[in-house]
């Protein structure tokens, strides 16, 4: 994973989540792009980088949206930390892995988020959250997360693999005639 690719994806995620999608689709459940990115990084590189990215991206996102600053960050970080715990056992070369992991992590993230804002006195409509918002958010996060995971992890690995396979064929050298034979 290249840091420049991660930073560019973080910038695009924050921009999409805080400005573009809410302007185009007001009042509609949208994927949590910053969470998907931090989850994909946690799957690919472990809990530490995933939690760090969740902290940075979450603070930027919460600061720009103004919605319960800190609750979203904490929920994202908790989900990334849990992904980091199971990361060594994951098969990372499949797109099914990020889809399943992000689906489960979305439910964990939403539970932590609802608990956090509920603890500070905000009213949480649990029935709507569990029956409407979280299932839609899970489906959207799975789709977005698969694309993000492919972009930051699988595509660079495929390019590296093709370069390594092409390199030995290009470096084959023929011996000049008559040399090396006795």
Backbone as a printed PyTorch tensor [residue, N CA C, xyz], in Angstrom:
tensor([[[  0.8440,  -1.1770,   0.0000],
         [  0.0000,   0.0000,   0.0000],
         [  0.8840,   1.2320,   0.0000]],

        [[  0.5650,   2.1290,  -0.8970],
         [  1.3390,   3.3530,  -0.9990],
         [  0.6670,   4.4640,  -0.1930]],

        [[  1.4510,   5.1820,   0.6120],
         [  0.8700,   6.2590,   1.4260],
         [  0.1910,   7.3420,   0.5860]],

        [[  0.7380,   7.6600,  -0.5690],
         [  0.1230,   8.6880,  -1.4180],
         [ -1.2660,   8.2470,  -1.8820]],

        [[ -1.4150,   6.9820,  -2.1780],
         [ -2.7130,   6.4500,  -2.5970],
         [ -3.7170,   6.5180,  -1.4460]],

        [[ -3.2530,   6.2420,  -0.2230],
         [ -4.1160,   6.2960,   0.9540],
         [ -4.5580,   7.7330,   1.2220]],

        [[ -3.6240,   8.6770,   1.1660],
         [ -3.9540,  10.0840,   1.4150],
         [ -4.9250,  10.6040,   0.3520]],

        [[ -4.6970,  10.2650,  -0.9010],
         [ -5.6060,  10.6990,  -1.9700],
         [ -6.9940,  10.0950,  -1.7750]],

        [[ -7.0450,   8.8430,  -1.3710],
         [ -8.3320,   8.1920,  -1.1240],
         [ -9.0240,   8.8030,   0.0840]],

        [[ -8.2690,   9.1480,   1.1200],
         [ -8.8490,   9.8080,   2.2910],
         [ -9.4370,  11.1590,   1.9090]],

        [[ -8.6960,  11.9260,   1.1320],
         [ -9.1960,  13.2340,   0.6810],
         [-10.4790,  13.0680,  -0.1310]],

        [[-10.4810,  12.1260,  -1.0630],
         [-11.6790,  11.8910,  -1.8830],
         [-12.8420,  11.3950,  -1.0210]],

        [[-12.5500,  10.5360,  -0.0380],
         [-13.5990,  10.0090,   0.8460],
         [-14.2580,  11.1120,   1.6580]],

        [[-13.4350,  11.9710,   2.2530],
         [-13.9740,  13.0760,   3.0520],
         [-14.7830,  14.0170,   2.1730]],

        [[-14.2610,  14.3270,   1.0020],
         [-14.9630,  15.2220,   0.0760],
         [-16.3020,  14.6350,  -0.3630]],

        [[-16.3040,  13.3680,  -0.7350],
         [-17.5480,  12.7120,  -1.1490],
         [-18.5620,  12.6620,  -0.0200]],

        [[-18.0890,  12.2940,   1.1920],
         [-19.0080,  12.0750,   2.2890],
         [-19.5540,  13.3610,   2.8940]],

        [[-18.7690,  14.4200,   2.8790],
         [-19.2180,  15.6410,   3.5440],
         [-19.8060,  16.6710,   2.6000]],

        [[-19.4830,  16.6210,   1.3230],
         [-19.9430,  17.6740,   0.4170],
         [-20.7420,  17.1630,  -0.7780]],

        [[-20.1960,  16.2270,  -1.5070],
         [-20.7870,  15.8430,  -2.7920],
         [-22.0730,  15.0400,  -2.6200]],

        [[-21.9890,  13.9070,  -1.9270],
         [-23.1510,  13.0230,  -1.8250],
         [-24.3120,  13.6660,  -1.0550]],

        [[-24.0700,  14.3490,   0.0840],
         [-25.2010,  14.9990,   0.7620],
         [-25.8650,  16.0970,  -0.0750]],

        [[-25.1010,  16.7530,  -0.9240],
         [-25.6820,  17.7820,  -1.7870],
         [-26.5160,  17.1690,  -2.9010]],

        [[-26.0590,  16.0320,  -3.4200],
         [-26.7820,  15.3770,  -4.5130],
         [-27.9770,  14.5650,  -4.0080]],

        [[-27.8410,  13.9530,  -2.8420],
         [-28.8820,  13.0780,  -2.2970],
         [-29.1950,  13.4560,  -0.8470]],

        [[-29.8440,  14.5880,  -0.6250],
         [-30.1130,  14.9980,   0.7580],
         [-31.1200,  14.0620,   1.4330]],

        [[-30.8310,  13.7190,   2.6780],
         [-31.7370,  12.8840,   3.4590],
         [-31.7010,  11.4060,   3.1390]],

        [[-30.7510,  10.9760,   2.3200],
         [-30.6480,   9.5770,   1.9220],
         [-29.4730,   8.9450,   2.6650]],

        [[-29.6100,   7.6750,   3.0370],
         [-28.5120,   6.9580,   3.6660],
         [-27.4010,   6.7850,   2.6350]],

        [[-26.2100,   7.2260,   2.9850],
         [-25.0640,   7.1340,   2.0800],
         [-23.9730,   6.3000,   2.7420]],

        [[-23.0930,   5.7050,   1.9490],
         [-22.0150,   4.9260,   2.5540],
         [-21.0730,   5.8170,   3.3560]],

        [[-20.4760,   5.2440,   4.3710],
         [-19.5010,   5.9440,   5.1930],
         [-18.1270,   5.6710,   4.5800]],

        [[-17.7220,   6.5260,   3.6480],
         [-16.4970,   6.3030,   2.8820],
         [-15.2540,   6.3090,   3.7670]],

        [[-15.2180,   7.1790,   4.7590],
         [-14.0580,   7.2500,   5.6540],
         [-13.9430,   5.9580,   6.4590]],

        [[-15.0620,   5.4530,   6.9500],
         [-15.0520,   4.1780,   7.6670],
         [-14.6030,   3.0460,   6.7420]],

        [[-15.1080,   3.0290,   5.5070],
         [-14.7290,   1.9770,   4.5610],
         [-13.2240,   1.9930,   4.3000]],

        [[-12.6570,   3.1860,   4.1800],
         [-11.2170,   3.3030,   3.9580],
         [-10.4370,   2.8130,   5.1650]],

        [[-10.8330,   3.2270,   6.3580],
         [-10.1010,   2.7790,   7.5520],
         [-10.2540,   1.2720,   7.7490]],

        [[-11.4110,   0.7270,   7.4400],
         [-11.6110,  -0.7200,   7.5450],
         [-10.7640,  -1.4610,   6.5130]],

        [[-10.7000,  -0.9490,   5.2950],
         [ -9.8850,  -1.5890,   4.2540],
         [ -8.4060,  -1.5530,   4.6180]],

        [[ -7.9470,  -0.4440,   5.1840],
         [ -6.5500,  -0.3520,   5.6110],
         [ -6.2970,  -1.3040,   6.7770]],

        [[ -7.2450,  -1.4290,   7.6960],
         [ -7.0870,  -2.3690,   8.8120],
         [ -7.0360,  -3.8090,   8.3160]],

        [[ -7.8150,  -4.1330,   7.2910],
         [ -7.7800,  -5.4840,   6.7190],
         [ -6.4350,  -5.7380,   6.0530]],

        [[ -5.9440,  -4.7640,   5.3170],
         [ -4.7220,  -4.9420,   4.5380],
         [ -3.4450,  -4.8120,   5.3610]],

        [[ -3.4210,  -3.8580,   6.3020],
         [ -2.1650,  -3.5490,   6.9850],
         [ -2.1930,  -3.7660,   8.4910]],

        [[ -3.3360,  -4.0600,   9.0500],
         [ -3.4120,  -4.2800,  10.4880],
         [ -4.1730,  -3.1860,  11.2090]],

        [[ -4.3910,  -3.4170,  12.5020],
         [ -5.1970,  -2.5160,  13.3000],
         [ -4.5790,  -1.1540,  13.5230]],

        [[ -3.2690,  -1.0920,  13.7080],
         [ -2.5990,   0.1870,  13.9760],
         [ -2.8320,   1.2240,  12.8860]],

        [[ -2.4770,   0.9160,  11.6470],
         [ -2.7310,   1.8830,  10.5730],
         [ -4.2180,   2.1730,  10.3680]],

        [[ -5.0580,   1.1630,  10.5570],
         [ -6.4970,   1.3660,  10.4030],
         [ -7.0570,   2.3040,  11.4520]],

        [[ -6.6190,   2.1300,  12.6930],
         [ -7.0750,   2.9960,  13.7850],
         [ -6.5600,   4.4200,  13.5830]],

        [[ -5.2980,   4.5620,  13.1760],
         [ -4.7390,   5.9000,  12.9350],
         [ -5.5030,   6.6160,  11.8240]],

        [[ -5.7970,   5.9010,  10.7600],
         [ -6.5450,   6.5070,   9.6600],
         [ -7.9750,   6.8350,  10.0760]],

        [[ -8.5800,   5.9720,  10.8890],
         [ -9.9260,   6.2480,  11.3980],
         [ -9.9210,   7.4930,  12.2690]],

        [[ -8.8730,   7.6870,  13.0590],
         [ -8.7810,   8.8710,  13.9230],
         [ -8.6590,  10.1410,  13.0930]],

        [[ -7.7510,  10.1420,  12.1440],
         [ -7.5380,  11.3410,  11.3160],
         [ -8.7570,  11.6200,  10.4490]],

        [[ -9.1880,  10.6180,   9.6960],
         [-10.3340,  10.7980,   8.8130],
         [-11.6120,  11.0990,   9.5700]],

        [[-11.7960,  10.4350,  10.7030],
         [-13.0010,  10.6550,  11.4960],
         [-13.0620,  12.0540,  12.0830]],

        [[-11.9250,  12.5550,  12.5560],
         [-11.9110,  13.9240,  13.0890],
         [-12.2050,  14.9470,  12.0030]],

        [[-11.6350,  14.7430,  10.8340],
         [-11.9160,  15.6590,   9.7160],
         [-13.3940,  15.5980,   9.3510]],

        [[-13.9140,  14.3770,   9.2230],
         [-15.3250,  14.1900,   8.8630],
         [-16.2510,  14.7800,   9.9180]],

        [[-16.0070,  14.4710,  11.1930],
         [-16.8510,  15.0000,  12.2590],
         [-16.7440,  16.5200,  12.3450]],

        [[-15.5510,  17.0510,  12.1390],
         [-15.3770,  18.4990,  12.1710],
         [-16.1140,  19.2050,  11.0530]],

        [[-16.1330,  18.5970,   9.8820],
         [-16.8170,  19.2260,   8.7440],
         [-18.3290,  19.0730,   8.8090]],

        [[-18.8030,  17.9570,   9.3430],
         [-20.2520,  17.7490,   9.4150],
         [-20.8390,  18.3200,  10.6940]],

        [[-20.0390,  18.4120,  11.7560],
         [-20.5080,  18.9510,  13.0220],
         [-21.4260,  18.0270,  13.7980]],

        [[-21.4750,  16.7760,  13.4250],
         [-22.3730,  15.8190,  14.0700],
         [-21.6260,  15.0510,  15.1500]],

        [[-21.9280,  15.3120,  16.4210],
         [-21.3580,  14.5910,  17.5560],
         [-19.8570,  14.3550,  17.3860]],

        [[-19.1120,  15.4330,  17.3900],
         [-17.6660,  15.3440,  17.1940],
         [-17.0720,  14.4050,  18.2360]],

        [[-16.4400,  13.3890,  17.7690],
         [-15.7990,  12.4030,  18.6280],
         [-16.5280,  11.0730,  18.6660]],

        [[-17.8390,  11.0800,  18.5620],
         [-18.5770,   9.8130,  18.6200],
         [-18.3090,   8.9690,  17.3760]],

        [[-18.3250,   9.5870,  16.2170],
         [-18.0300,   8.8670,  14.9860],
         [-16.5910,   8.3930,  14.9420]],

        [[-15.6790,   9.2370,  15.4380],
         [-14.2660,   8.8650,  15.4740],
         [-14.0610,   7.6450,  16.3680]],

        [[-14.6540,   7.6770,  17.5440],
         [-14.5170,   6.5520,  18.4680],
         [-15.0940,   5.2680,  17.9100]],

        [[-16.2360,   5.3850,  17.2550],
         [-16.8650,   4.1970,  16.6680],
         [-16.0120,   3.6410,  15.5300]],

        [[-15.4890,   4.5300,  14.6750],
         [-14.6220,   4.0790,  13.5780],
         [-13.3630,   3.4110,  14.1140]],

        [[-12.7720,   4.0230,  15.1480],
         [-11.5390,   3.4740,  15.7200],
         [-11.7920,   2.1200,  16.3870]],

        [[-12.9230,   1.9820,  17.0720],
         [-13.2470,   0.7020,  17.7130],
         [-13.4150,  -0.4030,  16.6690]],

        [[-14.1100,  -0.0950,  15.5870],
         [-14.3070,  -1.0960,  14.5280],
         [-12.9760,  -1.4550,  13.8630]],

        [[-12.1270,  -0.4570,  13.6030],
         [-10.8170,  -0.7320,  12.9900],
         [ -9.9360,  -1.5570,  13.9240]],

        [[-10.0220,  -1.2960,  15.2150],
         [ -9.2440,  -2.0830,  16.1860],
         [ -9.7100,  -3.5350,  16.2080]],

        [[-11.0190,  -3.7520,  16.1420],
         [-11.5280,  -5.1270,  16.1080],
         [-11.1170,  -5.8450,  14.8270]],

        [[-11.1190,  -5.1210,  13.7190],
         [-10.6440,  -5.7220,  12.4660],
         [ -9.1710,  -6.0890,  12.6020]],

        [[ -8.3980,  -5.2250,  13.2450],
         [ -6.9800,  -5.4970,  13.4470],
         [ -6.7220,  -6.7530,  14.2550]],

        [[ -7.6310,  -7.0940,  15.1530],
         [ -7.4710,  -8.3090,  15.9580],
         [ -7.5880,  -9.5560,  15.0810]],

        [[ -8.5300,  -9.5550,  14.1410],
         [ -8.7290, -10.7410,  13.2950],
         [ -7.9180, -10.6830,  11.9990]],

        [[ -7.2600,  -9.5770,  11.7340],
         [ -6.5380,  -9.3850,  10.4660],
         [ -5.5300, -10.4830,  10.1410]],

        [[ -4.7370, -10.9940,  11.0970],
         [ -3.7720, -12.0370,  10.7210],
         [ -4.4050, -13.3230,  10.1830]],

        [[ -5.6590, -13.5810,  10.5150],
         [ -6.3110, -14.8050,  10.0650],
         [ -7.0850, -14.6270,   8.7550]],

        [[ -7.0870, -13.4410,   8.1940],
         [ -7.8980, -13.1710,   7.0080],
         [ -7.1790, -13.5560,   5.7240]],

        [[ -7.9350, -14.0580,   4.7610],
         [ -7.4360, -14.2980,   3.4170],
         [ -7.6300, -13.0070,   2.6420]],

        [[ -6.5440, -12.3120,   2.3490],
         [ -6.6130, -10.9460,   1.8360],
         [ -6.7070, -10.8340,   0.3210]],

        [[ -6.5830, -11.9250,  -0.3940],
         [ -6.5630, -11.8530,  -1.8480],
         [ -7.9440, -11.9780,  -2.4870]],

        [[ -8.9840, -12.0040,  -1.6980],
         [-10.3450, -12.1500,  -2.1960],
         [-11.1520, -10.8970,  -1.9070]],

        [[-12.0770, -10.5740,  -2.7880],
         [-12.9760,  -9.4380,  -2.5480],
         [-14.1010,  -9.8110,  -1.5860]],

        [[-14.3000, -11.0860,  -1.3520],
         [-15.3120, -11.5120,  -0.3890],
         [-14.8950, -11.1560,   1.0440]],

        [[-13.6030, -11.2020,   1.3070],
         [-13.1060, -10.8970,   2.6520],
         [-13.4750,  -9.4840,   3.0950]],

        [[-13.1390,  -8.4370,   2.3110],
         [-13.5210,  -7.1000,   2.7860],
         [-15.0270,  -6.9100,   2.8560]],

        [[-15.7700,  -7.5570,   1.9850],
         [-17.2290,  -7.4070,   2.0140],
         [-17.7970,  -7.9380,   3.3290]],

        [[-17.3730,  -9.1260,   3.7240],
         [-17.8810,  -9.7270,   4.9550],
         [-17.3780,  -8.9710,   6.1830]],

        [[-16.0960,  -8.6530,   6.2060],
         [-15.5160,  -7.9650,   7.3600],
         [-16.1310,  -6.5780,   7.5290]],

        [[-16.3070,  -5.8500,   6.4390],
         [-16.8910,  -4.5040,   6.5170],
         [-18.3670,  -4.5860,   6.9130]],

        [[-19.0670,  -5.6220,   6.4790],
         [-20.4670,  -5.7790,   6.8890],
         [-20.5740,  -5.9670,   8.3960]],

        [[-19.7690,  -6.8640,   8.9420],
         [-19.8050,  -7.1020,  10.3880],
         [-19.3250,  -5.8590,  11.1400]],

        [[-18.2660,  -5.2380,  10.6430],
         [-17.7210,  -4.0500,  11.3000],
         [-18.6940,  -2.8730,  11.2550]],

        [[-19.5240,  -2.7930,  10.2310],
         [-20.5230,  -1.7260,  10.1650],
         [-21.5210,  -1.8650,  11.3040]],

        [[-21.9620,  -3.0830,  11.5840],
         [-22.8870,  -3.3010,  12.6950],
         [-22.2310,  -2.9600,  14.0250]],

        [[-20.9610,  -3.3420,  14.1790],
         [-20.2280,  -3.0070,  15.4080],
         [-20.0830,  -1.4970,  15.5230]],

        [[-19.7030,  -0.8440,  14.4300],
         [-19.5140,   0.6050,  14.4290],
         [-20.8030,   1.3200,  14.8000]],

        [[-21.9160,   0.8920,  14.2000],
         [-23.1940,   1.5490,  14.4880],
         [-23.6370,   1.3150,  15.9290]],

        [[-23.3750,   0.1380,  16.4820],
         [-23.7200,  -0.1300,  17.8830],
         [-22.9120,   0.7600,  18.8180]],

        [[-21.6210,   0.8890,  18.5540],
         [-20.7740,   1.7580,  19.3760],
         [-21.2080,   3.2100,  19.2290]],

        [[-21.5240,   3.6230,  18.0100],
         [-21.9590,   5.0060,  17.7650],
         [-23.2680,   5.3140,  18.4960]],

        [[-24.2440,   4.4130,  18.3780],
         [-25.5260,   4.6430,  19.0570],
         [-25.3560,   4.6640,  20.5640]],

        [[-24.5160,   3.7840,  21.0830],
         [-24.2560,   3.7900,  22.5230],
         [-23.5910,   5.1010,  22.9430]],

        [[-22.6330,   5.5680,  22.1500],
         [-21.9190,   6.8020,  22.4840],
         [-22.8470,   8.0050,  22.5210]],

        [[-23.6320,   8.1850,  21.4680],
         [-24.4930,   9.3670,  21.4570],
         [-25.6380,   9.2280,  22.4500]],

        [[-26.0980,   8.0080,  22.6840],
         [-27.1400,   7.7770,  23.6860],
         [-26.6410,   8.0500,  25.0940]],

        [[-25.3720,   7.7610,  25.3370],
         [-24.7860,   8.0090,  26.6580],
         [-24.7220,   9.4940,  26.9890]],

        [[-24.6510,  10.3110,  25.9620],
         [-24.5850,  11.7600,  26.1770],
         [-25.9380,  12.4280,  26.0670]],

        [[-27.0000,  11.6360,  26.0700],
         [-28.3410,  12.1920,  26.1400],
         [-29.0590,  12.3810,  24.8160]],

        [[-28.4410,  12.0130,  23.7120],
         [-29.1270,  12.1370,  22.4280],
         [-30.1850,  11.0440,  22.3120]],

        [[-31.2760,  11.3690,  21.6720],
         [-32.3480,  10.4060,  21.4690],
         [-31.9900,   9.5110,  20.2810]],

        [[-32.0300,   8.2100,  20.4940],
         [-31.7150,   7.2450,  19.4430],
         [-32.9710,   6.4310,  19.1700]],

        [[-33.4650,   6.4930,  17.9320],
         [-34.5980,   5.6730,  17.5220],
         [-34.0460,   4.2980,  17.1560]],

        [[-34.0020,   3.4180,  18.1300],
         [-33.3620,   2.1130,  17.9730],
         [-34.0290,   1.2660,  16.8930]],

        [[-35.3460,   1.3060,  16.8150],
         [-36.0600,   0.5040,  15.8230],
         [-35.6870,   0.9420,  14.4090]],

        [[-35.6890,   2.2370,  14.1630],
         [-35.3220,   2.7470,  12.8370],
         [-33.8540,   2.4570,  12.5290]],

        [[-33.0110,   2.6130,  13.5360],
         [-31.5830,   2.3820,  13.3300],
         [-31.2950,   0.9260,  12.9720]],

        [[-31.9370,  -0.0020,  13.6790],
         [-31.6600,  -1.4200,  13.4650],
         [-32.3800,  -1.9750,  12.2410]],

        [[-33.5990,  -1.5080,  11.9850],
         [-34.4010,  -2.0890,  10.9020],
         [-34.2630,  -1.3680,   9.5640]],

        [[-33.8290,  -0.1070,   9.5660],
         [-33.7850,   0.6500,   8.3170],
         [-32.3700,   1.1240,   7.9940]],

        [[-31.8090,   1.9420,   8.8740],
         [-30.5560,   2.6160,   8.5480],
         [-29.3790,   1.6470,   8.4760]],

        [[-29.1810,   0.8290,   9.4820],
         [-28.0030,  -0.0440,   9.5160],
         [-28.0020,  -1.0890,   8.3960]],

        [[-29.1240,  -1.7290,   8.0460],
         [-29.0680,  -2.6540,   6.8970],
         [-28.6910,  -1.9570,   5.5880]],

        [[-29.2730,  -0.7740,   5.3480],
         [-28.9070,  -0.0350,   4.1360],
         [-27.4470,   0.3870,   4.1750]],

        [[-27.0280,   0.8990,   5.3190],
         [-25.6410,   1.3310,   5.4670],
         [-24.6800,   0.1600,   5.2970]],

        [[-25.0610,  -1.0030,   5.7850],
         [-24.2250,  -2.1890,   5.6260],
         [-24.0500,  -2.5390,   4.1610]],

        [[-25.1380,  -2.5570,   3.4210],
         [-25.0550,  -2.8770,   1.9870],
         [-24.2140,  -1.8480,   1.2350]],

        [[-24.4310,  -0.5770,   1.5350],
         [-23.6680,   0.4770,   0.8540],
         [-22.1940,   0.4360,   1.2380]],

        [[-21.9080,   0.2120,   2.5150],
         [-20.5110,   0.1200,   2.9550],
         [-19.8030,  -1.0760,   2.3440]],

        [[-20.5180,  -2.1930,   2.1900],
         [-19.9080,  -3.3670,   1.5510],
         [-19.4940,  -3.0520,   0.1200]],

        [[-20.3820,  -2.4250,  -0.6170],
         [-20.0740,  -2.0710,  -2.0090],
         [-18.9190,  -1.0830,  -2.0850]],

        [[-19.0060,  -0.0070,  -1.3020],
         [-17.9400,   1.0030,  -1.3200],
         [-16.6330,   0.4140,  -0.7890]],

        [[-16.7150,  -0.3960,   0.2530],
         [-15.5190,  -0.9830,   0.8420],
         [-14.7820,  -1.9110,  -0.1030]],

        [[-15.5160,  -2.6610,  -0.8980],
         [-14.8860,  -3.5570,  -1.8790],
         [-14.1190,  -2.7460,  -2.9200]],

        [[-14.7110,  -1.6610,  -3.3930],
         [-14.0120,  -0.8070,  -4.3610],
         [-12.7760,  -0.1700,  -3.7410]],

        [[-12.8850,   0.3230,  -2.5250],
         [-11.7460,   0.9500,  -1.8490],
         [-10.6460,  -0.0760,  -1.6170]],

        [[-11.0060,  -1.2640,  -1.1520],
         [-10.0210,  -2.3150,  -0.8940],
         [ -9.3010,  -2.7070,  -2.1850]],

        [[-10.0450,  -2.8410,  -3.2330],
         [ -9.4300,  -3.1700,  -4.5300],
         [ -8.4690,  -2.0720,  -4.9570]],

        [[ -8.8470,  -0.8220,  -4.7660],
         [ -8.0320,   0.3230,  -5.1870],
         [ -6.7410,   0.4230,  -4.3770]],

        [[ -6.8310,   0.2640,  -3.0400],
         [ -5.6450,   0.5000,  -2.2200],
         [ -4.7870,  -0.7370,  -1.9940]],

        [[ -5.3550,  -1.9410,  -2.1600],
         [ -4.5880,  -3.1370,  -1.8400],
         [ -4.4090,  -4.0930,  -3.0160]],

        [[ -5.4900,  -4.4920,  -3.6570],
         [ -5.3800,  -5.5340,  -4.6790],
         [ -4.7390,  -5.0470,  -5.9740]],

        [[ -5.1180,  -3.8740,  -6.4600],
         [ -4.5300,  -3.3880,  -7.7140],
         [ -3.0230,  -3.1750,  -7.6200]],

        [[ -2.5000,  -2.5280,  -6.5630],
         [ -1.0400,  -2.4150,  -6.4740],
         [ -0.3390,  -3.7670,  -6.3880]],

        [[ -0.9400,  -4.7430,  -5.7140],
         [ -0.3290,  -6.0740,  -5.6320],
         [ -0.3380,  -6.7730,  -6.9910]],

        [[ -1.4230,  -6.5950,  -7.7570],
         [ -1.4760,  -7.1930,  -9.0980],
         [ -0.4100,  -6.5860, -10.0030]],

        [[ -0.2530,  -5.2620,  -9.9350],
         [  0.7750,  -4.5980, -10.7430],
         [  2.1680,  -5.0750, -10.3550]],

        [[  2.4120,  -5.1920,  -9.0590],
         [  3.7060,  -5.6540,  -8.5880],
         [  3.9670,  -7.0940,  -9.0370]],

        [[  2.9470,  -7.9380,  -8.9670],
         [  3.0820,  -9.3300,  -9.3890],
         [  3.3890,  -9.4270, -10.8820]],

        [[  2.7200,  -8.6260, -11.7050],
         [  2.9810,  -8.6790, -13.1390],
         [  4.3660,  -8.1440, -13.4700]],

        [[  4.8410,  -7.1420, -12.7230],
         [  6.1920,  -6.6370, -12.9540],
         [  7.2390,  -7.6740, -12.5760]],

        [[  7.0390,  -8.3890, -11.4940],
         [  7.9830,  -9.4140, -11.0550],
         [  7.9940, -10.5710, -12.0420]],

        [[  6.8410, -10.9390, -12.5780],
         [  6.7840, -12.0340, -13.5410],
         [  7.3990, -11.6260, -14.8770]],

        [[  7.2650, -10.3670, -15.2810],
         [  7.8090,  -9.9140, -16.5550],
         [  9.3100,  -9.6750, -16.4720]],

        [[  9.8260,  -9.3670, -15.2950],
         [ 11.2330,  -9.0480, -15.1370],
         [ 12.1710, -10.2010, -15.4550]],

        [[ 11.9490, -11.4320, -14.9540],
         [ 12.8800, -12.5170, -15.2890],
         [ 12.9200, -12.8280, -16.7820]],

        [[ 11.8170, -12.7230, -17.4670],
         [ 11.8010, -13.0020, -18.9030],
         [ 12.6090, -11.9570, -19.6560]],

        [[ 12.5970, -10.7310, -19.2010],
         [ 13.3360,  -9.6700, -19.8760],
         [ 14.8270,  -9.7460, -19.5700]],

        [[ 15.2060, -10.3510, -18.4570],
         [ 16.6120, -10.3800, -18.0700],
         [ 17.3370, -11.6530, -18.5080]],

        [[ 16.6900, -12.5140, -19.2670],
         [ 17.3350, -13.7310, -19.7490],
         [ 18.3660, -13.3370, -20.7950]],

        [[ 19.5760, -13.8150, -20.5910],
         [ 20.6490, -13.4790, -21.5260],
         [ 21.1860, -14.7640, -22.1440]],

        [[ 21.4890, -14.6710, -23.3860],
         [ 22.0480, -15.8200, -24.0870],
         [ 23.5630, -15.7720, -24.0060]],

        [[ 24.1600, -16.9530, -23.8810],
         [ 25.6180, -17.0310, -23.8760],
         [ 26.1240, -16.9240, -25.3040]],

        [[ 27.2370, -16.2360, -25.4730],
         [ 27.8250, -16.1890, -26.8260],
         [ 28.2910, -17.5890, -27.2400]],

        [[ 28.2710, -17.8610, -28.5350],
         [ 28.6740, -19.1660, -29.0300],
         [ 30.1480, -19.4300, -28.7800]],

        [[ 30.3890, -20.6280, -28.4140],
         [ 31.7720, -21.0630, -28.2390],
         [ 32.3340, -20.7850, -26.8630]],

        [[ 31.6670, -20.0150, -26.0550],
         [ 32.1740, -19.7300, -24.7080],
         [ 31.4970, -20.6480, -23.7120]],

        [[ 32.2830, -21.1020, -22.7620],
         [ 31.7300, -21.8950, -21.6870],
         [ 31.6560, -23.3710, -22.0050]],

        [[ 32.0550, -23.8020, -23.1850],
         [ 32.0190, -25.2320, -23.4950],
         [ 33.4470, -25.7300, -23.5860]],

        [[ 33.6790, -26.9100, -23.0940],
         [ 35.0340, -27.4500, -23.1810],
         [ 35.1120, -28.6160, -24.1080]]])
